Amino acid sequence: MKIDNSFGTSVTVNGREYRWPKSPTVVVCIDGSEPGYIERAIEAGLAPNFDRLMSTGTNLLAQSVIPSFTNPNNISIITGRPPAVHGIAGNYFYDPATGEEVMMNDARFMRAPTIMKAFHDAGAKVAVVTAKDKLRTLLGYGLDPLSGRAIAFSSEKADKATRPENGIDNVLDFVGMPLPDVYSAELSEFVFAAGVKLLQTFRPDVMYLSTTDYIQHKAAPGTEIANCFYAMLDRYVGELDAAGCVLVLTADHGMNDKHLANGEPDVIYLQELFDEWLGAGQARVILPITDPYVVHHGALGSFATVYLPEGAKRSEMISKLTSLEGVEVAIDREEACRRYELPPDRIGDLVVISTRHKVLGTARAKHDLSGLTEPLRSHGGLTEQTVPMIANRKVEVPAGRTLRNFDVFDVALNRVV
């Protein structure tokens, strides 16, 4: 399957150049795919296509951005740059200008164009399919659905997709699946099924598929639930590969157990601590993992940012935080932005990151954990930063280069041998 490359030889976006694809190029983000999930499914004999790709193509590891949450990493992938450039530093943030805590899932928060927009503007056909609709407006930022060359929709709201809004209608009939529940493995399966169908019919030059981490929040690598999920993904990976595309898969973040021996979440409640140290309500703790889909994580992750009242001494608060068991990093805004390439106007006075098996909360009363049907697994910290990068082709990466997950389009478009 060849594509028309008469529009040019490359596009440049956010200071990076991407070669015009010679074959359809598909990039996949498997949400929450900690290294080990695919390997355990292969060992169980359930993922022969992944096994083949990792043996005959390319099997690498990459580092996600911090915080290791869904929105900042997906937007880093689709822009090829870290949050300091594109502005999306979490799923949720505090806007000091308005005094409001808001979801960061509106395109108005984007500060950089996407790779998909650059190719679309250059004349390419592009497609974006996400599991949750919270990402669709961000990942489809700048695309013109009425051009006939751009499709962007979510599994969650596939039944509401229209040609003027999404570039396609009658999606359920097109994919041949019923609308999946937002808390289900089928939400991710719908993404892959749609991707296969789009590759066969719409024939995009560049396509991005992004799943949900519902299963990874519930089940560790090698468990029956996880293996069944990756066996399902494996079937679609085989279909995508058989269609002749360049296929590169990565993840937005990993996942770890975050619970005590009795199964209860292992939480440091930061707002309660700051209320004790500075007075009730004087500091404001923000948990950027917060999104509309908190059933499987209860808004508990391993990264938090803290806004301090005027007069509070940062150094004193950092000293108190670093003395706590379970705190891996406690630094001020300037150091956090330098170290993790974050936008300073969307980060509090302090950044706190917990250790591998701890999570950070605000106050006990503010977290509804009734939806946790299994011991908590979550993400957000340094220990969820390592992710896979798997290609169905050989790729050349310069010696000594540390791959980031947001290098995936560079790998797919520039590094394929």
Secondary structure, 3 states (H helix, E strand, C coil): CCCCCCCCCEEEECCEEEECCCCCEEEEECCCCCCCHHHHHHHCCCCHHHHHHHHHCEEEEEECCCCCCHHHHHHHHHHCCCHHHHCCCCCEEEECCCCEEEECCCHHHCCCCCHHHHHHHCCCCEEEEECCHHHHHHHCCCCCHHHCCEEEEECCCHHHCCHHHHCCCCHHHHHCCCCCCCCCCHHHHHHHHHHHHHHHHCCCCEEEEECCCHHHHHCCCCCHHHHHHHHHHHHHHHHHHHCCCEEEEECCCCCEECECCCCCECEEEHHHHHHHHHCCCCCEEECCCCCCCCCCCCCCECEEEEECCCCCCHHHHHHHHHCCCCEEEEEEHHHHHHHHCCCHHHCCCEEEEECCCCEEECCHHHCCCCCCCCCCEECCCHHHCEEEEEECCCECCCCCCCCEHHHHHHHHHHCEC
